[in-house]
Amino acid sequence: IDHNNNHYPIIYTGISTVSIRKRDYQQHFIGKNAGRSTLRKSLGSLMGFPKIPRDKNNPANGKTKFNENDEETLSQWMRENLLLFYSVENRKKEQIENLEQEFINDYNPPLNISGNKNPINREYRALLKTLRNKTNFNG
């Protein structure tokens, strides 16, 4: 996307039917949410952060997060290196989901695994999916 005479690659697109501030900024850019943010989980996995169980009472359920220090490192990196662009659309949920799919088809964001059928970075997305699913503990 072009902004202020600079070109920025789109690495991820997401949708929300609730507040952009709550969904995108608080969920993605403020720490301790890798278990709920696919963007954070992807970036942290690419950075090599080990995942730990999110639920201490049920560690085998497959839900993971990063440790507190890694979450803060990730948050800091995101604040220093990413820009958040958003659009407020007055549309029904199905229309918003279709719009997201159009963005994925048009921009081929490499961190969007689901719904991304573009052959250009298929191998990269497969590697990212493997990294995201890899756990570093015995559950």
Sequence and secondary structure as in RCSB ss.txt:
>XXXX:A:sequence
IDHNNNHYPIIYTGISTVSIRKRDYQQHFIGKNAGRSTLRKSLGSLMGFPKIPRDKNNPANGKTKFNENDEETLS
QWMRENLLLFYSVENRKKEQIENLEQEFINDYNPPLNISGNKNPINREYRALLKTLRNKTNFNG
>XXXX:A:secstr
 EETTEE         SS HIIIIIIIIISSS TTT HHHHHHHHHTT  EEES TT GGG  EEE HHHHHHHH
HHHHHH           HHHHHHHHHHHHHHH  TT  TT   STTHHHHHHHHHHHH  SS  
